[in-house]
Amino acid sequence: MQIRQTNQRFNFDKYPNFDRDVDPKQRAWIEVNGEAIEKNVRQLRSKLSRSCQFMAVVKADGYGHDAKVVSDYAIKGGASELGVATLKEGIKLRSSGVNKPILVLGNLYTKKDLIIAFKNDLMPTISSLRECLICNNIGKEFGLKFSLHLKVDTGMSRLGFESDKFIQEFEKIKSFENILIKGIYSHLSSADEDNSLDPKSSTQLQRLKFRQLLKQINVDSNNNIKIHLANSAGMLLNKNFHFNMVRVGLSMYGYSPSAKIDKNLSLKPALFLKVKVAFIRVIDKGVRVSYGGKFVSSRKTKLAVLSIGYADGVPRNLSGKIKVIFKNKLYPQVGSITMDQMMVDITGSDEIKVGSTMVLLGSEGDKTISPIDWARESNTIPWEILCSFKNRLPRIQVD
Ligand SMILES: Cc1ncc(COP(=O)(O)O)c(C=O)c1O
């Protein structure tokens, strides 16, 4: 047998019909259904009054779905603004042709970063007089007004002006001539858990505080300023949380932020996680499977090796706790999830072959596996599951 030397390269040019590109569906991938996003936005918007705007939160690459695809379909469904977390996320959307207002939800605190935001037509979130002054100076330097949103803390203790100093500071901000206050907002800390209508609940108290502050600075929904407080859970909890804009993430992607909220919604998950079977083996009774041998076969067992692991974003602590769908049947994952692969017990199936596609998240027939199920099993929240998927998984748009 002749062995090719490492310094010899295959000459692709000699074989023009040879396809050298790796199929994005070669091992594991995420399918994103843009129309589901569009329909979800439309459905959610139907719960808002006509004058209430919808900001689509597309940070963390659109909760792992692909921010550009999500933005395009959310806009089709009626989103009028977009929310990102970082400068880079905003710049990427701008340079891909998105022209709706974009709010950077994270904090920009250096003049350099705020100039970059200004030049890319991105609105920063302002949490202090100091940041506001920098924006005013930038506006002055360019002879323009710098559009921004002010944020006030009502109980999250993250970003935002301190509520008891805000009134005083707002008086000063009002005199700044080179800024344009496009919005005033706050963020709910517990609306997905604490979502009763009890006026003493932390969520209701945050709303009350926000409303009182707005009253004291004499700003309301008619001032041509976007007033926003609600995330998905706040929006679905009650109309009183809508003001004149809502900032929605999770429910736009097709998931309810809480089992207690709005049972009449029929949101459609937009994400499907799919994987190819890379290998099939049959093991005898009593054989250890995967690292640590934590699973031992209790009978002769047929195993499918799937090309996905924790390096793709499947939490390792889901080992032995999840199922996979193939042709409307569920198959249990067994043994430790490894970096790039995992094993599934497919005993009894003759249909599953090397190269078959199995569904880890999403629906097939009447079976559905949701990031909410994974979150419950791995003691986290669906937001984290969605944001964990790595770039190694190609995102493929399907409609
Ligand atoms: C400031 C802000 N607004 C809105 C959202 C959207 O939240 P949800 O995905 O619960 O709708 C987030 C998400 O973390 C956020 O940080």
The ligand as an SDF file (V2000), in Angstrom:
LIG
                    3D

 16 16  0  0  0  0  0  0  0  0999 V2000
  -32.5810   44.1930   29.2540 C   0  0  0  0  0  0  0  0  0  0  0  0
  -33.3230   43.0250   28.6690 C   0  0  0  0  0  0  0  0  0  0  0  0
  -34.5270   43.2390   28.1120 N   0  0  0  0  0  0  0  0  0  0  0  0
  -35.2510   42.2330   27.5770 C   0  0  0  0  0  0  0  0  0  0  0  0
  -34.7870   40.9290   27.5910 C   0  0  0  0  0  0  0  0  0  0  0  0
  -35.6220   39.8330   26.9960 C   0  0  0  0  0  0  0  0  0  0  0  0
  -36.0140   38.9260   27.9570 O   0  0  0  0  0  0  0  0  0  0  0  0
  -36.9000   37.6320   27.5760 P   0  0  0  0  0  0  0  0  0  0  0  0
  -36.0240   36.7360   26.7930 O   0  0  0  0  0  0  0  0  0  0  0  0
  -37.2650   37.0510   28.8900 O   0  0  0  0  0  0  0  0  0  0  0  0
  -38.0640   38.1240   26.8150 O   0  0  0  0  0  0  0  0  0  0  0  0
  -33.5440   40.6640   28.1810 C   0  0  0  0  0  0  0  0  0  0  0  0
  -33.0460   39.2860   28.2430 C   0  0  0  0  0  0  0  0  0  0  0  0
  -32.2880   38.8320   29.0190 O   0  0  0  0  0  0  0  0  0  0  0  0
  -32.7920   41.7410   28.7370 C   0  0  0  0  0  0  0  0  0  0  0  0
  -31.6040   41.5380   29.3200 O   0  0  0  0  0  0  0  0  0  0  0  0
  1  2  1  0
  2  3  1  0
  2 15  2  0
  3  4  2  0
  4  5  1  0
  5  6  1  0
  5 12  2  0
  6  7  1  0
  7  8  1  0
  8  9  2  0
  8 10  1  0
  8 11  1  0
 12 13  1  0
 12 15  1  0
 13 14  2  0
 15 16  1  0
M  END
$$$$
